[in-house]
Amino acid sequence: MITKSSKTLLTYCRTDLQLHFLWSFFLTTLAIFFSYMIWSGLFATLIKEAIDLLTKGKWNWDDIVYGIAGWIFALLFLHPHLVRVIF
């Protein structure tokens, strides 16, 4: 059961996609110390994919989606007042 669920999880959340999410998240959270870093996760994701397009000749939308998700999650982490929680 655990093996089957872990294989299913890794099918949809591959480790390379997790890396894009975390890379974008951690770069963006550096805005805690340096406010201009708020855009760094998004820029790093787009620049990395542009380099992949030039070197490998392909554009991977999964990487973009996970990178942008990491950036958005970091923005919500930095500005929790933007999320309404109803209790």
SULZI-V459375 format. One record per backbone hydrogen bond with DSSP energy under -0.5 kcal/mol. CO is the residue of the C=O (numbers start at 1). NH is the residue of the N-H. If there is no record, write none. Layout:
BEGIN
co:CO nh:NH
co:CO nh:NH
END
This chain:
BEGIN
co:1 nh:5
co:2 nh:6
co:3 nh:7
co:4 nh:8
co:5 nh:9
co:6 nh:10
co:7 nh:11
co:8 nh:12
co:9 nh:13
co:14 nh:18
co:15 nh:19
co:16 nh:20
co:17 nh:21
co:18 nh:22
co:19 nh:23
co:20 nh:24
co:21 nh:25
co:22 nh:26
co:23 nh:27
co:24 nh:28
co:25 nh:29
co:26 nh:30
co:27 nh:30
co:28 nh:31
co:29 nh:32
co:30 nh:33
co:30 nh:34
co:34 nh:37
co:35 nh:38
co:36 nh:39
co:37 nh:40
co:37 nh:41
co:39 nh:43
co:40 nh:44
co:41 nh:45
co:42 nh:46
co:43 nh:47
co:44 nh:48
co:45 nh:49
co:46 nh:50
co:47 nh:51
co:48 nh:52
co:49 nh:53
co:50 nh:54
co:51 nh:55
co:52 nh:56
co:52 nh:57
co:52 nh:58
co:53 nh:57
co:59 nh:61
co:60 nh:64
co:61 nh:65
co:62 nh:66
co:63 nh:67
co:64 nh:68
co:65 nh:69
co:66 nh:70
co:67 nh:71
co:68 nh:72
co:69 nh:73
co:70 nh:74
co:71 nh:75
co:72 nh:76
co:73 nh:77
co:74 nh:78
co:75 nh:79
co:79 nh:82
co:80 nh:83
co:82 nh:84
co:83 nh:85
co:84 nh:86
co:85 nh:87
END
